Amino acid sequence: MNIEVEIKVFISEEKYFELLDFFRVHGEFLKEDYQETYYFDADVDLRIQRNDYFSKLVLKKGNIHDYQREEYEVKFDRNEFEKLEKMFLALGYKVAIKWFRKRHDFRWEDIEVSVDFTRGYGYILELERKSDEINKELDLQILKDKLAKLDLELTPREEFDRCFNHYKENWQKLV
């Protein structure tokens, strides 16, 4: 199953802490993580990430805020991050954006939940399931139902696109 089905919601700082408390009680805590992610100026969503545990190379097809995208990840030792960056720079790619995120991961009712704070970007709740081509629409509806259960509304894709473009143009000042 290599289809990532996810929905994201911008949340307030107050809601961020409420959701952390909620999922600590009603979900299974998986990990807390600090992530540094570099997006490259490629024709596809190509990025590298270093977190508290490992580094990884990620390629996602489709558009950045699509609800369903084909995704590939390759994990490396955490200390390989600089080599990955140098490799892509040597291939002619440029770093388009850098993200600095604190993430809290939970499992809740058979879905993956991330409660995030990204410096210069904001607070976000992300619900995700891995799927396949046959079940991706069903999985998307399951995620929307879970979001409604949390009494939250889906942030329109246009708002995410607007905020992403603003961050992309200004990330060096915002962080």
ZICORWO-V30424 format. One record per backbone hydrogen bond with DSSP energy under -1.0 kcal/mol. NH is the residue of the N-H (numbers start at 0). CO is the residue of the C=O. If there is no record, write none. Layout:
((NH,CO) (NH,CO))
This chain:
((2,130) (3,68) (4,128) (5,66) (6,126) (8,124) (10,122) (15,11) (16,12) (17,13) (18,14) (19,15) (20,16) (21,17) (22,18) (23,19) (24,20) (25,21) (26,22) (27,106) (29,104) (30,104) (32,102) (34,100) (35,49) (36,98) (37,47) (38,96) (39,45) (40,93) (41,39) (44,59) (45,43) (46,57) (47,37) (48,55) (49,35) (50,53) (54,75) (55,48) (56,73) (57,46) (58,71) (59,44) (60,69) (65,62) (68,3) (70,1) (71,58) (73,56) (75,54) (79,76) (80,77) (83,79) (84,80) (85,81) (86,82) (87,83) (88,84) (89,85) (90,86) (91,88) (92,87) (95,38) (96,38) (98,36) (100,34) (101,116) (102,32) (103,114) (104,30) (105,112) (106,27) (107,110) (110,107) (111,127) (112,105) (113,125) (114,103) (115,123) (116,101) (117,121) (118,99) (120,117) (121,117) (123,115) (124,8) (125,113) (126,6) (127,111) (128,4) (130,2) (135,131) (138,134) (139,135) (140,136) (141,137) (142,138) (143,139) (144,140) (145,141) (146,142) (147,143) (148,144) (149,145) (150,147) (151,146) (159,155) (160,156) (161,157) (162,158) (163,159) (164,160) (165,161) (166,162) (167,163) (168,164) (169,165) (170,166) (172,169) (173,169) (174,170))
